Amino acid sequence: MTHDTLTGGFTEAPQQSARAFRALMNALARPGSIEQITGASGPAPLSVAAATTLLTLCDGETPIHLAGDHDTDAIRQWIAFHIGAPITTRSEAMFAVGTWQALAPIRDFPIGTPEYPDRSATLIVEMDALSNSGATLRGPGIQTTAQLSLPETTAFQQNRTLFPMGVDCYFTAGNRIAALPRTIKVEAI
């Protein structure tokens, strides 16, 4: 076990997890908005936002998939120590973290069932940057339209056709986070 494994968790768990949870819910309730989220720091290449999201939303019974460069011994040990969550395949994941290229195609993740749409995966997509430009978003939580720099539009358009099933996504860059629930209509740039 390395020093990185033991560090990077919440130092004031009640306050930090409450602030992080609020930022996560605000992002989900207002698709296209970009929130700041801090509190945790995991081993590279895990961003502060991704580490804080995992620490806030996952527990020992939450199967997590690590995609691409995020599947490292250091990140696995960090998750085991701070969360206790099992690492799993994409077909059994409730949460997954990685770059868009590593996570694609998103149709390989659980999308829930008509009876239990909540049994779908939540993807944490690590990005270089987030901005309020690019694809146009419409739907619940958006007054008219919003814009968000998505890695593509087709996959999210196809995901929406599965409603009430489908995956939900968080996009992270540094200490910033945005969300795209499956209910949102995505229009190309």
C-alpha positions in Angstrom: 0.0 0.0 0.0 1.5 3.3 -1.1 1.2 6.8 0.5 -1.2 7.8 -2.3 -3.5 5.0 -1.3 -3.9 6.4 2.3 -4.3 10.1 1.3 -6.8 12.0 -0.7 -10.0 11.2 1.2 -12.2 13.7 2.9 -10.5 15.4 5.8 -13.8 16.8 7.2 -16.2 14.1 5.8 -19.6 15.5 7.0 -19.0 19.0 5.6 -17.1 18.0 2.5 -19.4 15.2 1.4 -22.5 17.5 2.0 -21.0 20.2 -0.2 -20.0 17.7 -2.8 -23.4 16.1 -2.8 -25.0 19.5 -3.3 -22.8 20.3 -6.2 -23.5 16.9 -7.8 -27.3 17.3 -7.4 -27.2 20.9 -8.7 -25.3 19.7 -11.8 -27.9 17.0 -12.4 -30.9 19.2 -11.7 -29.5 21.9 -14.1 -28.0 20.1 -17.1 -25.5 22.2 -18.8 -24.5 24.1 -15.7 -20.9 23.7 -14.5 -20.3 23.3 -10.8 -17.1 23.4 -8.8 -16.5 20.3 -6.6 -13.7 19.6 -4.3 -12.8 17.5 -1.2 -10.9 14.4 -2.5 -7.9 13.8 -4.6 -7.1 10.4 -6.0 -4.0 9.1 -7.9 -3.4 10.4 -11.4 -5.1 10.5 -13.8 -8.2 10.7 -11.6 -9.3 14.4 -11.4 -10.4 16.1 -8.2 -13.9 16.2 -9.5 -14.0 12.5 -10.4 -12.4 11.4 -7.1 -14.8 13.5 -5.1 -17.8 12.1 -7.1 -16.7 8.5 -6.4 -16.1 9.2 -2.7 -19.5 10.9 -2.4 -21.8 8.6 -4.4 -20.2 5.2 -4.1 -19.9 2.8 -1.2 -18.8 -0.8 -0.5 -21.7 -2.2 -2.5 -21.3 -0.1 -5.7 -19.6 -1.9 -8.5 -17.2 0.4 -10.3 -15.6 0.0 -13.7 -12.2 1.7 -14.4 -11.7 2.3 -18.1 -8.5 2.8 -20.1 -5.8 4.7 -18.3 -7.9 4.9 -15.2 -7.5 1.2 -14.6 -4.3 1.4 -12.5 -3.2 -0.4 -9.4 -2.9 3.0 -7.6 -6.6 3.9 -8.4 -7.8 0.4 -7.5 -6.0 0.6 -4.1 -7.3 4.1 -3.5 -10.9 2.9 -4.1 -10.4 -0.2 -2.0 -9.1 1.9 0.9 -11.4 4.9 0.8 -14.6 3.4 -0.6 -14.4 -0.4 -0.4 -16.2 -0.8 -3.7 -15.6 -3.8 -5.9 -14.0 -3.2 -9.3 -16.0 -4.9 -12.1 -16.6 -5.2 -15.8 -18.5 -2.6 -17.8 -21.5 -5.0 -18.1 -21.9 -5.1 -14.3 -20.9 -1.6 -13.4 -23.1 0.9 -11.5 -20.4 3.6 -11.9 -17.7 3.8 -14.5 -14.8 6.3 -14.8 -12.5 7.1 -17.7 -12.1 9.2 -20.8 -14.8 9.2 -23.5 -12.7 7.1 -25.8 -12.1 4.5 -23.1 -15.8 4.4 -22.0 -17.3 4.2 -25.5 -19.5 2.6 -26.6 -21.8 3.5 -23.8 -24.4 1.0 -24.9 -22.2 -1.7 -23.3 -23.1 -0.4 -19.8 -26.3 -1.4 -17.9 -29.2 0.7 -18.9 -31.7 -0.6 -16.4 -35.0 -2.4 -17.2 -38.5 -1.0 -17.8 -39.4 -2.2 -14.2 -36.1 -0.9 -12.7 -34.7 1.9 -14.7 -32.6 2.9 -11.7 -30.4 -0.1 -12.2 -28.5 1.7 -14.9 -24.9 2.9 -14.9 -23.6 6.4 -14.2 -20.6 7.3 -16.2 -17.9 9.8 -15.0 -16.4 11.1 -18.2 -13.0 12.7 -17.6 -12.4 15.6 -20.0 -9.6 18.1 -20.7 -11.9 21.0 -20.2 -15.6 21.9 -19.7 -17.4 24.9 -21.2 -20.8 26.2 -21.9 -20.4 25.9 -25.7 -21.0 23.2 -28.2 -24.0 21.0 -28.2 -27.4 22.4 -27.4 -29.4 20.8 -24.6 -33.2 20.9 -24.0 -35.3 19.3 -21.4 -36.1 19.1 -17.7 -34.1 21.6 -15.6 -33.3 23.9 -18.5 -35.5 27.0 -19.0 -35.1 27.2 -22.8 -31.7 25.8 -23.9 -28.2 25.3 -22.5 -24.9 24.5 -24.1 -22.2 22.1 -23.0 -19.0 20.9 -24.6 -19.8 17.2 -25.1 -17.4 14.8 -26.6 -20.0 13.9 -29.3 -23.8 14.1 -29.8 -24.9 10.9 -31.5 -24.4 8.6 -28.5 -26.4 10.9 -26.2 -29.2 11.2 -28.8 -29.4 7.4 -29.0 -29.3 7.1 -25.1 -32.3 9.5 -24.8 -34.4 7.2 -27.1 -34.1 4.5 -24.4 -35.9 6.5 -21.8 -36.9 5.6 -19.0 -33.8 3.4 -19.4 -30.3 4.6 -20.3 -27.2 5.9 -18.6 -26.6 9.2 -16.9 -23.3 11.0 -17.3 -21.1 13.4 -15.2 -18.4 15.2 -17.1 -15.3 16.2 -15.0 -12.3 18.4 -15.7 -10.1 19.4 -12.8 -12.4 20.5 -10.0 -15.3 21.2 -12.3 -18.3 19.0 -13.1 -21.4 19.0 -15.3 -24.1 16.4 -15.8 -26.2 15.0 -18.6 -29.2 13.0 -17.4 -30.8 10.6 -19.9 -33.9 12.8 -20.1 -32.1 15.6 -22.0 -32.4 16.2 -25.7 -29.0 16.8 -27.3 -28.8 18.7 -30.6 -25.7 18.8 -32.7 -23.6 22.0 -32.8 
